[in-house]
């Protein structure tokens, strides 16, 4: 297996300082090498995730990787390219990111992360998560208090409502969890880890620690 190369981080760093179409076209050959490096590595992650997520058998990296081109139609920032490479590994591919919790992998100089959970779930899914927390809080509390969860993520995170969600009292014993609009976990990665020969093993340990939360969020 080919690790993430130092040249991949260097390309992304240069892209951040030269985020324009002319520079990108001039360096298209380098980009293709970087893209291949990232996708080959991501496919190995998928192949190994099958051990804990058998339902992902046959999932191809092309269904999980995001395009480097930015959608600038509704953004004040008109930079044409993202300065990171990302893949969302989930049953059926990234198109199911608004339906299922999965495993996110992002490489960016100084900002690489592993993440998972539910990001801004649509109202039906969010309502189902809150109902589950209301009815079965102990299972989630147990997940959040495991040693591996705390080691890799610290706590669950996400933007919160200012008040209690509709249908729930403000003094609900788990109001802090019910107020969340996303249920996210993040493991931040220094560049030294990304380039380390321990990186792949670290990813698998983090994703294994993430799985119980994803399973909980997907049981709706």
Secondary structure, 3 states (H helix, E strand, C coil): CCCCCHHHHHHHHHHHHCCCHHHHHHCHHHHHHHHHHHHHHHHHHHHHHCCCCHHHCCCCHHHCECCCECCCCCCCCCCCECCCEEEEECCCCHHHCCCCCEEEEEECCCCEEEEEEECCCCHHHHHHHHHHHHHCHHHHHHHHCCHHHHHHHCCCECCECCCCCCCCCCCCCCHHHHCECCEEEEEEECHHHHCCCCHHHHHHHHHHHHHHHHHHHHCC
